[in-house]
């Protein structure tokens, strides 16, 4: 990548090792942004990429106790 790019990007659905993270930000070379599975999901949710938000509710049973016969 030296001399060809200002920054790199590696995406995985898994995780990166500590060694990979250290290598991505090694001094003297362009940085490499690492996007792991958790960050990828966060990005998709934040941007609603291919997702339709759904709002859901849970029933509050205590609220209805006074109305039982």
Secondary structure by P-SEA (a helix, b strand, c coil): ccccccbbbbbbcccccaaaaaaaacccccbbbbbcaaaaaaaaaaacccbbbbbbbbbcccccccccc
